[in-house]
């Protein structure tokens, strides 16, 4: 859900439009362009990749059918969501998959995803990794919510003949614990392990996935697209490699966004910044006590709101409209002029495009987007240019943040159709 529409839909659940993109891998870079040094990443990222045997990563724990639609039914759903259904060719079956992965400390855990497959006779399928935008409520993700835009997105890609892996990330869907919002390794490991699980599930049906992954994502999923693509190019998995990258409306300059939120220059600044602050405090320790960051009486309850069990409307109803009312001036100054672990974390997030992909990158954004400014796409494009990357940037028009993804998706399908 677009936070800018919250006043009209405050009673409904939905996704936050953005805030924190999935961060860069520790020691970001592919070896093909400038890379962040290990010292540039937060100390909390310096954990081993896993504490369990590699064979267990991506193993399927359970598979639950969630829908079975013919092509006409898929087209009707897409049309109702405002997505052009002209590219639909197949019916789709989808399952909620629970799979094995690791947490932020490399310890064994589980996560969930939606795996959608076309009802076609093709035995080897190209696969799309679809990376969703920010969610505060665990039940809003594609594997859980039949009405979610992310589920409709998976239906679109699958109906064009591709398999779809749409990870919920850690702590959302059926994943245990809190969502480590914006944690770099956790975002990548959950997404890559989801691809492994999707392949294992698909092979049960006598089919397989092509190794060239088509990666796309919206808002938070935009930088996550670049992160997962970089990890695949670096060989994080022995089988999968990137095939094409298509990030949509990503906040690629997070430092600038958070500073703007601190100055109340973003719609629903307080909600965005509160999610960022509480999540990063759990991971990195941004403040000693809630009262150091939040003004009374919010300091006594704000952290409990972001537990994954509150819908966005419920959270918004408990918070003031502005960051100035919610946060202490000391904390706002810290966001405006970050130092230490906050500065290192933001630097990693600001450089998600600072590498040279071996495959084409097509950025999609809208100049009408008031949540994630078009300048973010220009920020990413500048880094790609500096690295000599094959890239394009398309403006989808004078539309808001939520509409950007609806307009971009048919173009992403065409981009993937042209991918080798």
C-alpha positions in Angstrom: 0.0 0.0 0.0 1.2 3.5 -0.8 1.5 5.4 2.4 0.4 8.6 0.6 -3.0 7.0 0.3 -3.2 6.0 3.9 -5.8 8.6 4.9 -8.3 7.1 2.5 -7.4 3.5 3.3 -6.2 3.6 6.9 -8.4 0.7 7.9 -6.9 -1.6 5.2 -3.7 -3.6 5.4 -0.9 -3.0 2.9 2.7 -2.4 2.3 4.7 0.6 3.1 6.0 2.1 -0.1 9.6 2.1 0.7 12.0 3.4 3.4 14.9 1.0 3.6 16.1 -0.9 0.6 17.7 -4.3 1.0 21.3 -3.3 1.7 24.5 -4.2 -0.1 26.3 -7.4 0.7 29.2 -7.1 3.1 32.2 -6.4 0.9 29.8 -5.2 -1.8 30.8 -5.4 -5.4 31.3 -8.1 -8.0 34.9 -7.7 -8.7 33.8 -6.0 -11.9 33.7 -2.4 -10.6 34.2 -0.4 -7.4 33.3 -2.3 -4.3 32.8 -1.3 -0.7 35.5 -2.6 1.6 34.6 -4.8 4.5 35.2 -1.9 6.8 32.5 0.0 5.1 29.8 -2.4 6.2 28.3 -2.6 9.7 30.0 -5.0 12.1 26.8 -6.9 12.4 27.1 -8.0 8.8 30.4 -9.8 9.4 28.9 -13.2 10.1 29.7 -16.4 8.2 27.4 -17.2 5.4 26.0 -20.2 7.1 26.3 -22.5 10.1 24.5 -25.4 8.5 25.5 -27.7 5.7 25.1 -26.0 2.3 22.8 -28.9 1.2 20.2 -27.8 3.7 19.9 -24.3 2.3 16.9 -24.0 0.1 15.5 -27.4 1.2 11.7 -27.5 1.0 10.0 -27.9 4.4 6.4 -27.7 3.2 4.3 -26.9 0.1 0.8 -25.6 0.4 -1.4 -25.0 -2.7 -2.8 -21.4 -2.7 -4.4 -21.0 -6.1 -5.1 -22.7 -9.4 -6.4 -20.4 -12.2 -6.9 -20.7 -15.9 -5.6 -18.0 -18.2 -9.0 -16.1 -18.3 -9.1 -16.0 -14.5 -5.5 -14.7 -14.3 -6.4 -12.0 -16.9 -9.4 -11.0 -14.9 -7.4 -10.6 -11.7 -4.7 -8.6 -13.4 -7.3 -6.3 -14.9 -8.9 -5.7 -11.6 -5.6 -4.7 -10.1 -4.9 -2.2 -12.9 -2.3 -4.4 -14.6 -2.4 -4.8 -18.4 -3.4 -8.4 -19.0 -2.6 -8.4 -22.7 0.5 -10.6 -22.2 -1.3 -13.5 -20.4 -0.9 -16.8 -22.2 -1.2 -19.6 -19.6 -3.1 -20.5 -16.5 -1.1 -20.6 -13.2 -0.7 -22.8 -10.2 0.9 -21.4 -7.1 2.1 -22.7 -3.7 3.3 -21.3 -0.5 6.7 -22.9 0.1 8.4 -22.9 3.5 12.1 -23.5 3.0 15.4 -23.7 5.0 17.7 -20.7 5.1 19.8 -18.8 7.7 19.2 -15.8 10.0 21.3 -12.7 10.3 23.9 -14.6 12.4 24.1 -17.5 10.0 22.0 -19.8 12.2 19.4 -22.3 10.7 15.9 -20.9 10.3 13.0 -21.0 7.8 11.3 -18.6 5.5 8.4 -18.7 3.1 7.8 -17.7 -0.5 5.3 -17.9 -3.2 6.2 -20.2 -6.1 4.0 -19.7 -9.2 4.3 -22.0 -12.2 2.6 -21.7 -15.6 0.3 -24.5 -16.9 2.4 -25.1 -19.9 4.1 -28.1 -21.4 7.6 -26.6 -21.2 10.0 -28.7 -19.2 12.7 -26.1 -18.5 11.4 -22.7 -17.4 13.1 -19.3 -17.1 12.6 -18.1 -13.6 11.8 -14.6 -12.2 12.9 -13.7 -8.8 10.3 -11.0 -7.7 11.4 -9.0 -4.7 8.7 -7.1 -2.9 8.6 -3.6 -1.4 8.5 -2.8 2.3 5.9 -4.6 4.4 5.3 -4.1 8.2 2.6 -6.9 8.5 3.7 -10.5 8.0 0.3 -11.4 6.5 0.6 -8.9 3.6 3.1 -10.8 1.5 2.5 -12.7 -1.7 2.5 -16.1 -0.1 -0.2 -15.2 2.4 -2.5 -12.5 0.9 -4.5 -13.5 -2.1 -5.3 -9.8 -2.8 -1.7 -8.5 -2.6 -0.3 -6.7 -5.6 2.8 -8.9 -5.2 0.7 -12.0 -5.8 -0.8 -10.5 -8.9 2.7 -9.6 -10.1 3.7 -13.3 -9.7 0.6 -14.3 -11.6 1.6 -12.0 -14.5 5.1 -13.4 -14.8 4.0 -17.0 -14.5 1.2 -16.5 -17.0 3.8 -15.5 -19.6 5.4 -18.9 -19.3 8.0 -18.3 -16.5 8.4 -19.8 -13.1 8.3 -17.2 -10.2 10.1 -17.2 -6.9 8.6 -14.4 -4.7 10.4 -14.6 -1.3 8.7 -13.1 1.8 12.2 -12.4 3.3 12.9 -13.4 7.0 10.3 -12.8 9.6 7.4 -12.2 7.2 4.9 -14.7 5.9 5.5 -17.9 7.9 9.0 -17.1 8.8 9.6 -17.0 12.6 10.8 -13.9 14.6 11.2 -10.3 13.6 11.8 -9.1 10.1 15.5 -7.9 9.9 14.5 -4.9 7.8 17.2 -3.9 5.4 19.8 -6.4 6.6 22.0 -7.0 3.6 23.1 -10.7 4.0 19.6 -11.7 5.2 17.9 -10.1 2.2 20.2 -11.9 -0.3 20.4 -15.2 1.5 16.6 -15.5 1.9 16.2 -14.6 -1.8 18.8 -17.0 -3.1 17.7 -19.8 -0.9 14.1 -19.2 -2.2 15.4 -19.8 -5.7 17.0 -23.0 -4.6 13.7 -24.1 -3.0 11.7 -23.1 -6.1 14.0 -25.3 -8.2 13.7 -28.2 -5.8 9.9 -27.9 -5.8 9.7 -27.6 -9.6 11.9 -30.6 -10.1 9.4 -32.7 -8.1 7.1 -32.2 -11.1 9.7 -33.3 -13.6 10.5 -29.8 -14.7 13.6 -27.6 -14.1 14.6 -24.0 -13.9 17.0 -22.3 -16.3 20.1 -21.1 -14.5 19.7 -17.5 -15.9 17.6 -15.7 -13.3 15.4 -12.7 -14.3 15.4 -10.4 -11.3 13.0 -7.6 -10.6 11.6 -5.8 -7.6 9.6 -2.8 -6.5 10.6 0.0 -4.1 12.6 -1.8 -1.4 12.9 -4.6 -3.9 14.6 -2.3 -6.4 17.9 -2.2 -4.5 17.3 -5.8 -3.5 17.3 -6.6 -7.3 20.7 -5.1 -7.7 21.9 -6.9 -4.6 20.7 -10.3 -5.6 22.0 -9.8 -9.1 25.4 -8.9 -7.8 25.5 -12.0 -5.5 24.5 -14.3 -8.3 27.2 -12.8 -10.6 29.8 -13.3 -7.8 28.8 -17.0 -7.7 26.9 -17.2 -4.4 25.1 -20.2 -5.9 26.9 -22.8 -8.1 23.9 -23.1 -10.5 22.1 -19.8 -10.8 23.4 -16.7 -12.6 21.8 -13.4 -13.4 19.9 -13.2 -16.7 18.6 -9.6 -16.6 17.8 -7.0 -13.9 14.8 -4.7 -13.8 14.4 -2.7 -10.6 11.3 -0.5 -10.2 11.2 2.8 -8.2 13.9 1.8 -5.9 15.3 4.2 -3.1 18.9 3.9 -4.2 20.0 7.0 -2.2 18.7 6.0 1.2 20.8 8.6 3.1 19.0 11.4 1.3 15.6 9.7 1.8 16.1 9.3 5.6 17.3 12.8 5.9 14.2 14.1 4.1 12.1 12.0 6.4 13.8 13.5 9.4 12.9 16.9 8.0 9.3 15.9 7.3 9.7 16.3 3.5 8.2 12.8 2.9 4.5 11.9 3.2 4.0 9.9 6.5 7.6 10.7 7.4 7.1 9.5 11.0 5.9 6.1 10.0 8.7 5.5 7.5 11.4 6.7 9.9 10.0 4.8 12.9 10.1 1.4 11.0 13.7 2.2 9.9 14.7 3.2 13.4 13.2 0.3 15.3 14.5 -2.3 12.8 18.0 -0.9 12.8 18.1 -0.6 16.5 17.3 -4.3 16.9 20.2 -5.1 14.5 22.8 -2.5 15.2 21.8 -0.6 18.5 21.1 2.9 17.3 19.9 4.1 20.8 20.3 2.9 24.4 16.6 3.3 25.4 13.5 4.2 23.4 13.4 7.6 25.1 16.7 8.6 23.5 15.0 8.3 20.1 11.3 8.8 20.7 9.4 11.5 22.6 6.9 10.6 25.3 4.5 9.0 25.3 5.5 7.2 22.1 8.7 5.9 23.6 6.6 3.4 25.6 4.8 1.8 22.7 6.4 2.5 19.3 8.7 -0.5 19.3 5.9 -3.0 20.0 4.0 -1.7 16.9 6.6 -3.0 14.5 6.4 -6.7 15.6 5.0 -8.0 12.3 1.5 -8.5 13.7 0.2 -4.9 13.3 -1.2 -3.7 10.0 0.0 -0.4 8.6 -3.3 1.4 9.4 -3.1 0.3 13.0 0.5 1.6 13.3 -0.3 4.9 11.6 -3.3 5.5 14.0 -0.8 5.2 17.0 1.8 7.7 15.6 1.8 11.4 15.1 1.9 12.7 11.6 5.4 14.2 11.7 8.9 13.1 12.6 9.3 16.3 14.6 6.5 15.2 17.0 7.6 11.5 17.2 11.4 11.7 17.5 13.8 13.6 19.8 15.8 16.3 18.1 19.0 14.4 19.1 17.9 11.4 17.1 16.8 13.4 14.1 20.2 15.1 14.0 21.8 11.6 14.1 19.8 10.7 11.0 20.6 14.0 9.2 24.3 13.7 10.0 25.0 10.0 10.5 28.2 8.6 12.0 29.5 5.2 13.1 27.4 2.2 12.4 24.5 4.2 10.9 26.9 6.0 8.5 28.5 2.7 7.4 25.1 1.0 6.9 23.7 3.9 4.9 26.9 4.0 2.8 26.3 0.3 1.9 22.7 1.1 1.0 23.6 4.1 -1.1 26.0 2.0 -3.4 23.8 -0.9 -4.5 24.3 0.1 -8.1 28.0 0.6 -7.8 29.2 -2.4 -9.8 29.3 -3.7 -13.3 26.6 -6.3 -14.2 27.4 -8.7 -16.9 23.7 -8.5 -18.0 21.5 -5.6 -19.0 19.9 -3.4 -16.3 16.7 -1.6 -17.1 15.6 0.9 -14.5 12.0 1.9 -14.3 10.7 4.9 -12.3 8.1 7.7 -12.5 8.9 11.4 -12.5 5.5 11.8 -10.7 6.6 9.6 -7.8 6.4 11.7 -4.6 7.4 8.9 -2.3 10.6 7.7 -3.9 12.0 10.7 -5.9 13.0 10.1 -9.5 16.5 11.4 -8.3 17.0 7.9 -6.9 16.9 6.4 -10.4 19.4 9.0 -11.5 21.6 8.2 -8.5 21.7 4.5 -9.6 22.2 5.4 -13.2 25.2 7.5 -12.4 26.8 4.6 -10.6 26.1 2.2 -13.5 27.5 4.7 -16.0 30.7 5.1 -13.9 31.1 1.3 -14.1 30.5 1.0 -17.8 27.3 -1.0 -17.3 24.8 -1.8 -20.0 21.7 0.0 -18.8 18.5 1.9 -19.6 16.2 4.2 -17.6 12.5 4.5 -18.5 10.2 7.1 -17.0 6.7 5.5 -16.8 5.0 8.9 -16.5 3.3 11.3 -14.1 2.0 8.7 -11.7 2.4 8.0 -8.0 4.6 5.4 -6.3 2.0 2.6 -6.2 1.0 3.2 -9.8 4.6 3.1 -11.0 4.8 -0.7 -10.5 1.5 -1.3 -12.3 2.7 0.7 -15.3 6.2 -0.8 -15.3 5.3 -4.5 -15.1 4.2 -5.0 -18.7 7.4 -3.3 -19.8 9.5 -5.6 -17.6 7.8 -8.6 -19.2 8.9 -7.3 -22.6 12.4 -6.7 -21.3 12.6 -10.3 -20.0 11.2 -11.5 -23.3 14.3 -10.0 -25.0 16.8 -11.5 -22.4 19.1 -14.1 -23.7 
